[in-house]
Amino acid sequence: MRIAIVSDIHGNLPALEAVLADIAGRGADLTVNCGDLLSGPLWPRETAERLMALNLPTIAGNHERQLLACARRPGGASDQYAFEHTTAAQREWLAALTGRLEPVPGVLMVHGRPDSDLEYLLDTVDAAEPSGVRAATPGEVGERVRGVGGGTRGLRPQPSSGCDAASRRPAGGQPR
């Protein structure tokens, strides 16, 4: 089964449309959405409309939690903007998303790591690296997924050309 992964859309509807067109041309069997959907100063309402209509298996990332917290107190600029430019129904949709999902047996969707939506799985923050990040060692990845159980026991991250296998973001981006 070929699974396409989208993540970190951050309200960028034109970019989402371009990625969806590319996925359609590649013949994925399933497309999943790994969170950070709307926060950003772009098109949160329109992006939510599109994503809700697509009805993809979707999980919440850290920005969904931060956006929804804006109902109680002002948030960061991108989360506050998205909160103010989405409808109550769209925020209810976000609130219903879970942080983990198994869309098919043996595939666990998370935003970041199984234990944190703020920490990387396949990369390690390392101040000694010029980019500030390096590829995680197999031991680091194993430690990060240890104890999750289920379909992750045989997890073997397989990078594809030019992309990070966890997030499908261009190499050099901020994968999670």
C-alpha positions, 0 to 999 in steps of 0.5 A: 500500500502506498500512503501519502503523508501531508503535514504542517500545512499551516493554512497554506491552501495553495501549497496544499492544493499543489501537494494534493495534485502531486499526490494524485499524479503518483497514485497513492492508495491513501493520504493521511494528514499529520497535523499543524493544519491552520495556524499561520497568517494565510488562509485558515478558514479556507484551508479548514473548509478544504480539509474537512471536505477531503475527510482524510485520516487526520490527527492534531499537531501542537498548533491545533492545541495552541489554536484552541487554547486561544479561546481561553487566553491570547496565543502566539501570533499565528495561532491567534490569527487562525483562531480569529479567522476560523468558524466555531464549526471548524474549531469543533472539528479541530477539537475532535481530532486525536493526537494518534491514529492507526489508519491501517493496521501497523501504521501509527500516525503521530505529529512528532513522536509517539510521546510528544507532538513537540519533539522530532522522531527522525531528527535530533536537535544538535547545536554542534551541527551547522543546521542545528539538527542531524539525522537521528541514529537508529538507537535514538529512533528505537528509544523514542518509539520504545513502549509504544507497542502495536504496529510500531515494533517493526518501525524502520524509517525509510527516507525517500529521495530528497524528503524526510520520511516522517513528514514528507517535507523537502529536505532541509525543512523542519521535519517532525 
